[in-house]
Amino acid sequence: MAEKKTRFNWFDVLCIVIFVLAVVATVWALNWRDSGREAVTETPVTLRCVVKVEGLRDGLEDGLARGDAGYLVADSGMVYPFGTVVGIQTESSSFVSTTVTKTMTDENGQPYEALVRSDLSGRNDVSVTFEVGATLAEDGRYYVDGCLVAVGTYMKLMTPHLWCEGYCISVSEAN
């Protein structure tokens, strides 16, 4: 039986070069991204952040107390400290719907849709104020352990006796 000779050709060289370039580009991209992050100067600040939790069942707001530790749950499942509860404000939940009513008519005498606010029984909207240590980045954004904190941000929060989800409705630097 005759043995086959393996031959090294230009195609093999091209494949090796492409592979080496891909590895070098990946390493460079990872190092470049990390080095840019280190170059950002951050200023430590203390924030007052108000998170509004809507539609919480009656009685569950009793699981919140001033002085409770707060924790922010990231989408990845990681849990980060999120300061201390310094204020709790509760109001009845309500919803807005439209209805056609005959008592409200336009200039032609035709009934029109009106917005109606109705209470949602057994539910409360709770605004929880946290005081939290954060960093102010050069771009003017606030970060808590790398997580962006801004008005409109959806947040999953934990306290010792309550897990809740809500939206940040206010962010200000504490005096």
C-alpha positions in Angstrom: 0.0 0.0 0.0 1.3 3.4 -0.9 1.2 6.1 1.7 -0.3 9.4 0.7 1.8 12.5 1.1 0.1 15.4 2.8 0.7 18.6 1.0 0.6 22.0 2.5 -0.9 24.5 0.0 -1.9 28.2 -0.2 -5.4 27.5 1.0 -4.1 26.0 4.2 -1.9 29.1 4.8 -4.9 31.3 4.1 -7.1 29.4 6.7 -4.4 29.7 9.3 -3.9 33.4 8.7 -7.7 34.1 9.0 -7.9 32.1 12.2 -4.9 34.0 13.8 -6.4 37.4 12.7 -9.8 36.4 14.2 -8.1 35.5 17.6 -6.1 38.7 17.6 -9.1 40.9 16.8 -11.2 39.3 19.5 -8.5 39.8 22.1 -7.9 43.4 21.0 -11.7 44.1 21.1 -12.1 42.8 24.6 -9.1 44.7 25.9 -10.1 47.9 24.1 -13.6 47.7 25.6 -12.2 47.2 29.1 -9.6 50.0 28.8 -12.3 52.5 27.7 -14.3 51.7 30.8 -11.4 52.3 33.1 -10.8 55.7 31.5 -14.2 57.0 32.6 -14.0 59.1 35.7 -16.8 58.6 38.1 -17.8 60.7 41.1 -19.4 59.0 44.1 -22.8 60.5 45.1 -25.7 59.7 47.3 -29.1 59.5 45.5 -32.7 59.6 46.6 -34.5 57.3 44.1 -38.3 56.9 44.2 -39.6 53.6 42.7 -43.4 53.3 42.1 -44.9 49.9 42.5 -48.4 49.8 41.0 -51.2 47.4 41.9 -49.7 45.9 45.1 -52.3 43.8 47.0 -53.6 45.3 50.2 -51.4 44.5 53.2 -48.3 43.7 51.2 -47.0 47.2 51.7 -46.7 46.3 55.3 -43.6 44.3 54.3 -41.8 47.6 53.8 -40.4 49.6 56.6 -38.0 52.6 56.9 -34.5 51.3 57.4 -35.0 48.1 55.4 -32.1 47.2 53.1 -33.0 47.3 49.4 -31.5 45.1 46.6 -31.7 45.6 42.9 -32.2 42.4 40.8 -30.6 42.6 37.4 -31.9 40.8 34.4 -29.0 38.4 34.7 -30.3 37.4 38.1 -27.4 39.1 40.0 -28.4 40.9 43.1 -26.9 44.3 44.0 -27.3 46.4 47.2 -29.6 49.3 46.5 -29.4 51.4 49.7 -31.9 51.8 52.4 -35.7 52.5 52.4 -36.2 56.1 53.7 -39.8 56.7 52.7 -43.0 54.9 51.8 -46.1 56.6 50.4 -49.3 54.5 49.7 -52.3 55.5 47.6 -55.3 53.5 46.3 -54.7 52.0 42.8 -56.9 53.3 40.0 -57.2 52.8 36.3 -58.4 55.0 33.5 -60.9 53.8 30.9 -63.1 55.3 28.3 -66.8 55.2 28.2 -69.5 56.7 26.0 -71.9 58.7 28.1 -75.1 60.4 27.1 -74.7 63.1 29.7 -71.6 64.5 27.9 -72.3 65.7 24.4 -70.4 67.6 21.8 -71.7 70.8 20.1 -73.8 68.7 17.8 -75.5 66.9 20.6 -73.7 63.6 20.0 -72.4 61.7 23.0 -68.7 61.2 23.1 -66.1 59.2 24.9 -64.9 60.4 28.2 -62.0 59.3 30.4 -63.2 57.8 33.6 -60.9 57.1 36.6 -62.0 54.2 38.7 -60.6 52.8 41.9 -59.1 49.3 41.8 -60.3 47.7 45.0 -57.9 45.6 47.1 -54.8 47.2 45.4 -52.4 50.0 46.2 -49.8 52.0 44.4 -46.7 52.3 46.6 -43.9 54.9 46.1 -40.8 53.7 47.9 -37.9 56.1 48.4 -34.4 54.7 48.6 -31.2 56.4 49.6 -28.4 54.7 47.8 -24.7 55.2 47.1 -24.1 55.6 43.4 -21.6 57.0 40.9 -22.1 59.9 38.6 -20.4 59.2 35.2 -18.9 61.8 32.9 -22.0 61.5 30.7 -24.2 62.7 33.6 -25.8 59.3 34.2 -26.1 57.6 37.6 -25.0 54.0 38.1 -25.4 51.7 41.1 -22.9 48.8 40.8 -22.8 49.3 37.1 -26.6 49.3 36.7 -28.1 52.5 35.2 -30.6 54.4 37.5 -32.7 56.9 35.6 -36.3 58.1 35.5 -38.4 55.6 33.6 -36.1 52.6 34.3 -37.9 49.4 35.1 -36.6 47.8 38.3 -36.9 44.6 40.2 -36.4 45.2 43.9 -36.1 43.1 47.0 -36.4 44.1 50.6 -36.2 41.7 53.5 -40.0 41.1 53.4 -41.1 42.0 49.9 -40.1 41.4 46.2 -41.6 44.0 43.9 -41.2 45.5 40.4 -41.8 49.0 39.4 -40.5 52.1 37.6 -38.2 54.7 38.8 -40.2 58.0 38.9 -37.6 60.3 40.5 -33.9 60.5 40.9 -32.1 63.3 42.8 -28.9 63.8 44.7 -29.4 63.7 48.5 -28.2 66.8 50.4 
